[in-house]
Structures are given as C-alpha cells and as structure tokens.
Amino acid sequence: MYQEVDIKATEAEAVREFAENVGRDNPQQAWILSNYDTWESNPFYCGEPVPHPAEEEADYHAEQERLSLQNSSGVDMVSLSPVTSWFTFNYEFKDHCEANGCLTLIEEVPF
C-alpha cells in the first residue's frame, strides 16, 4: 500500500529559496532582506564584496556615538576603553587632550 507523505520545507530552506528567487531577479543586490527580517546573501551577486548590512548599521551607530563625544571644537575625545590604558593616556594623550579640551583622567579618586 502506498502512503502519501507530506514533506514541507523548513523555515531555513524557505528563506534560502526566497533569497534565490529574489536574487535571480536582482543580481545587482548583494544582500536580500527576507520575510523573516533576516539578511541573506544573494547567490547570484557577482560584484565587489559588500559588508553585511548589520555591520554597516553598527558602524553607523559607532560613528554617531564618536561624533556625540567630540568637544565643542570637533576634536575627538580620548576613548576610555580598555584599549587606551592609563599609561598610554598619561604619557601619550594627556598634553594633547588638555590643549584641546578633551576629557582627562584624574590622578586620584576623591573618596
């Protein structure tokens, strides 16, 4: 006896098929936005490598944050991230920052 089996695509397979169908019609686009709000690479794109749209958005927000931290003269203030150590700040940036109105580190915490 023959039993009919209903085989359905997974969501990932459906999204990939969507990207292939849309990409075939739009080979100039490196990335396709799916119905699931995910970015899929276009298998038919043949141009220069294009960064992932989420990376571009993160870079945009990082640049906006950097611009918001500039002093009134438009000079970038020193990043106080772990990359800029206390030693590097005090011996390489301190004179530059004091002259340009950047944030400066204090020698001792007053408490």
Backbone as a ProteinNet text record, in pm:
[ID]
protein_1_A
[PRIMARY]
MYQEVDIKATEAEAVREFAENVGRDNPQQAWILSNYDTWESNPFYCGEPVPHPAEEEADYHAEQERLSLQNSSGVDMVSLSPVTSWFTFNYEFKDHCEANGCLTLIEEVPF
[TERTIARY]
83.2	0	88.7	55.2	133.4	79.8	170.8	131	187.9	101.2	144.6	209.4	327.3	399.7	401.7	362.4	360.8	494.5	583.7	715.4	712.1	746.5	747.4	889.8	916.6	1049.1	1057.4	1176.6	1197.6	1197.3	1189.5	1193.2	1323.6	1434.4	1564.4	1568	1512.4	1508	1418.3	1306.2	1214.7	1280.3	1353.6	1422.8	1530	1602.9	1708.4	1647.8	1535	1468.6	1418.6	1366.5	1322	1439	1553.7	1672.4	1717.3	1709.9	1748.2	1652.1	1523.8	1424.9	1435.8	1447.5	1460.2	1597.3	1700.7	1836.3	1852.1	1783.1	1789.5	1739.2	1635.2	1578.7	1654.1	1739.8	1812.6	1960.2	2034.1	2174	2264.3	2217	2296.7	2295	2205.8	2197.2	2277.6	2367.3	2449.1	2370.5	2276.8	2201.3	2052.4	1977.1	1831.9	1770.5	1672.7	1601.1	1483.7	1483.8	1379.5	1252.6	1148.2	1021.9	1034.4	1140.8	1165	1255.4	1276.1	1358.1	1502.2	1552.9	1693.5	1759.2	1888	1963.1	2025	1998.2	2051.9	2142.8	2254.4	2342.6	2278	2298.1	2241.1	2336.1	2292.9	2382.4	2412	2336.4	2355.9	2434.1	2475.4	2551.5	2695	2745.5	2881	2969.2	2927.8	3005.1	3111.1	3162.4	3261.4	3199.8	3279.4	3225.8	3162.8	3047.8	2973.7	2958	2988.7	2973.1	2827.4	2810	2675.7	2603	2475.2	2401.8	2400.3	2402.6	2405.1	2537.1	2647.3	2776.7	2776.8	2716.6	2708.8	2629.3	2520.2	2438.2	2516.2	2589.5	2670.2	2778.4	2841.6	2943.2	2882.5	2761.7	2693.3	2667.5	2617.4	2588.1	2716	2822.7	2950.5	3002	2986.3	3029.9	2945.8	2815.3	2729	2769	2804.2	2849.8	2980.8	3073.2	3201.3	3178.7	3091.1	3064.5	2999.4	2915.6	2849.9	2948.7	3063.9	3163.5	3272.5	3258.5	3357	3335.8	3443.9	3429.7	3371.3	3351.7	3285.8	3365.1	3494.5	3576.3	3577.9	3507.7	3505.3	3622.7	3697.9	3812.6	3765.4	3806.1	3768.9	3828.5	3745.7	3796.2	3855	3941.1	4010	3910.2	3924.3	3842.2	3892	3801.1	3839.6	3816.1	3821.9	3802.5	3929.1	3921.7	4040.8	4156.3	4128	4234.3	4328	4270.5	4352.4	4383.1	4499.8	4536.6	4568.1	4574.7	4609.3	4746.9	4840.6	4977	4976.9	4909.5	4904.3	4842.2	4734	4666.8	4760.6	4820.4	4901.7	5030.2	5086.1	5214.3	5207.3	5092.2	5082.7	4972.5	4862	4748.6	4724.9	4778.6	4740.9	4763.6	4882.8	4910.8	4820.8	4802.6	4716.5	4573.7	4523.7	4385.3	4365.1	4457.3	4442.4	4443.5	4522	4528.7	4402	4332.2	4214.8	4082.1	4082.9	3958.7	3894.5	3972	3916.3	3899.5	3834.5	3825.4	3965.3	3993	4120.8	4095.3	4185.4	4173.5	4230	4168.3	4222.7	4320.3	4414.4	4517.9	4465.2	4375.6	4320.6	4171	4101.9	3957.3	3928.3	3848.6	3828.6	3724.3	3740.2	3652.2	3719.8
-116.8	0	124.5	221.6	346.2	449.9	508.6	611.6	745.5	842	974.7	1047.4	1102.4	1174.3	1321.9	1404.7	1549.6	1606	1639.9	1692.3	1843.9	1910.5	2056.2	2105.7	2219.6	2280.1	2339.6	2338.6	2406.9	2557.3	2634.9	2780.9	2824.5	2764.1	2800	2769.5	2655.8	2621.4	2718.2	2757.2	2851.1	2988.2	3032.8	3162.3	3155.8	3045.5	3030.4	3029.4	2959.9	2957.3	3096.5	3169.6	3307	3392	3381	3458.6	3421.7	3294.8	3252.8	3310.9	3304.7	3355.7	3506	3580.2	3726	3763.3	3691.8	3719.4	3697.9	3598.6	3572.5	3693.7	3759.6	3877.1	4006.1	4005	4124.8	4093.5	4055.1	4015.9	4132.3	4256.9	4372.3	4392.9	4324.5	4338.1	4228	4267.8	4168.5	4098.9	4168.9	4115.6	4126.6	4026.4	4021.4	4019.2	4106	4106.6	4010.5	3906.8	3804.6	3849.6	3769.5	3795.5	3773.7	3708.1	3684.3	3792.1	3899.2	4012.2	3970.5	3883.2	3842.6	3878.4	3909	3940.1	3811.9	3783.1	3664	3707.7	3638.6	3672.9	3627.7	3707.1	3678.5	3585.1	3462.5	3369.1	3410.5	3504.4	3548.6	3679.6	3735	3860.3	3831.7	3911.9	3890.4	4014.2	4113.2	4236.1	4229.6	4346.6	4358	4314.7	4261.6	4223	4343.9	4321.3	4425.2	4379.3	4466	4424.1	4390.4	4306.6	4269.4	4395.6	4412	4533	4559.1	4455.1	4474.8	4537.2	4501.3	4561.6	4709.6	4742.7	4883	4963.2	4904.6	4973.7	4992.2	4889.8	4900.8	5006.7	5011.2	5112.7	5252.3	5266.3	5396.3	5442.4	5351.2	5388.7	5419.1	5345.8	5373.2	5511.4	5546.9	5678.9	5789.3	5766	5865.1	5882.4	5773.8	5781	5859.2	5830.5	5901.5	6050.9	6087.1	6229.1	6296.3	6221.8	6280.2	6306	6239.3	6255.2	6356	6425.9	6527.8	6651.4	6726.4	6850.7	6957.4	7077.4	7182.3	7224.7	7194.7	7228.7	7117.1	7007.6	6896.3	6802.5	6810.5	6722.9	6597.4	6481.3	6355.4	6349.4	6309.6	6291.9	6152.1	6132.9	6005.5	5898.6	5784.2	5670.7	5619.8	5597.8	5546.4	5395.9	5329.9	5185.3	5115	4984.3	4910.5	4920.3	4952.7	4964.5	5079	5189.4	5303.1	5286.3	5241.4	5217.8	5349.5	5344.7	5463	5513.2	5421.8	5459.4	5531.4	5472.3	5532.7	5670.7	5683.2	5812.6	5917.7	5886.2	5984.9	6021.6	5930	5959.1	5988.8	5965.5	5993.4	6093.9	6094.3	6177.6	6296.1	6293.8	6392.8	6536.4	6568.5	6705	6744.6	6653.7	6682.2	6709.2	6626.5	6642	6767.6	6797.5	6918.3	7041.9	7039.6	7152.8	7165	7053.2	7054.6	7040.4	7037.2	7032.4	6896.9	6790.4	6656.4	6621.8	6512.7	6462.6	6422.9	6445	6399.8	6315.2	6222.2	6137.3	6211.3	6187.4	6248.7	6149.7	6203.7	6119.3	6032.2	6085	6008.9	6026.9	5921.9	5930.1	5996.7	6105.8	6184	6126.2	6000.5	5948.3	5841.7
0	0	0	-80.1	-92.8	5.5	84.8	181	135.5	125.1	81.7	199.2	173.5	277.1	239.6	334.5	311.7	359.9	265.4	300	285.8	393.1	391.6	415.4	358.4	377.5	517.8	571.9	699.5	673.2	778.9	762.2	696.4	736.8	679.4	529.5	489.8	347.6	270.8	332.1	267.2	248.9	349.2	340.4	232.8	226.9	125.4	-15.3	-31.5	-161.4	-200	-101.7	-126.4	-175.5	-107.9	-146.6	-287.8	-322.9	-458.4	-562.2	-534	-629.6	-648.6	-539	-547.4	-604.2	-563.9	-611.7	-760.8	-813.2	-957.9	-1036.1	-983.1	-1049.7	-1019.3	-915.8	-871.9	-849.1	-954.4	-934.7	-892.1	-900.4	-860.1	-707.6	-636.8	-491.5	-424.1	-333.9	-263.4	-152.8	-92.1	20.8	-6	36.6	20.2	160.2	184.8	312.2	301	384.8	376.4	448.2	431	500.5	651	693.6	836.3	896.1	821.5	864.7	890	803.8	810.1	677.3	682.8	561.2	508.8	382.9	317.2	202.8	185.9	74.4	-56.3	-158.6	-289.4	-364.2	-392.8	-462.7	-606.9	-661	-799.5	-809	-694.6	-694.4	-737.3	-831.6	-883.6	-871.8	-794.3	-783	-674.7	-641.1	-533.9	-401.1	-308.2	-177.5	-107.1	-48.5	22.7	166.8	265.4	404.4	436.6	534.1	579.4	625.4	590.3	628.8	779.6	860.7	1005.9	1049.8	982.7	1013.8	977.8	863.7	822.8	924.8	975.2	1075.1	1204.9	1246.3	1368.5	1351.1	1233.3	1206.9	1210.3	1154.7	1155.1	1298.3	1383.3	1521.6	1599.8	1571.6	1637.3	1597.9	1471.1	1425.4	1489.5	1503.1	1568.3	1715	1782.1	1921.2	1929.9	1836.4	1835.8	1816	1723	1698.3	1819.2	1891.9	2008.5	2122.5	2119.6	2226	2191.6	2080.3	2046.9	2134	2155.2	2229.6	2137.2	2189.2	2112.2	1988.5	1984.9	1868.2	1764.1	1791.6	1697.8	1710.8	1821.1	1842.7	1914.3	1862.5	1926.9	2066.5	2162	2297.9	2308.9	2402.9	2420.8	2461	2399.3	2437.4	2571.5	2661.7	2792.9	2800.3	2685.3	2679.2	2728.3	2750.4	2793.9	2694.1	2568.4	2468.7	2504.7	2557.8	2598.2	2746.6	2775.7	2914.9	2985.3	3115.4	3195.4	3154.9	3134.9	3097.2	2961.8	2863.5	2730.1	2737.1	2813.6	2824.3	2884.2	2997.2	3067.9	2995.6	2918.7	2856	2705.8	2643.6	2501.1	2466.5	2541.5	2505.3	2597.1	2717.1	2818	2770.8	2719.5	2675.5	2559.3	2466.4	2351.8	2398.6	2489.8	2533.8	2616.8	2703.9	2784.3	2695.3	2588.4	2496.8	2412.2	2388.7	2301.6	2375.3	2506.5	2583	2592.8	2574.9	2588.7	2736.1	2761.3	2897.8	2944.6	3066.5	3121.2	3244.5	3268	3386.2	3505.8	3620.6	3743.7	3805.9	3880.2	3940.2	4052.6	4134.9	4246.8	4250.4	4290.4	4305.3	4439.8	4441.1	4564.7	4659.9	4701.7	4806.7	4885.5
[MASK]
+++++++++++++++++++++++++++++++++++++++++++++++++++++++++++++++++++++++++++++++++++++++++++++++++++++++++++++++

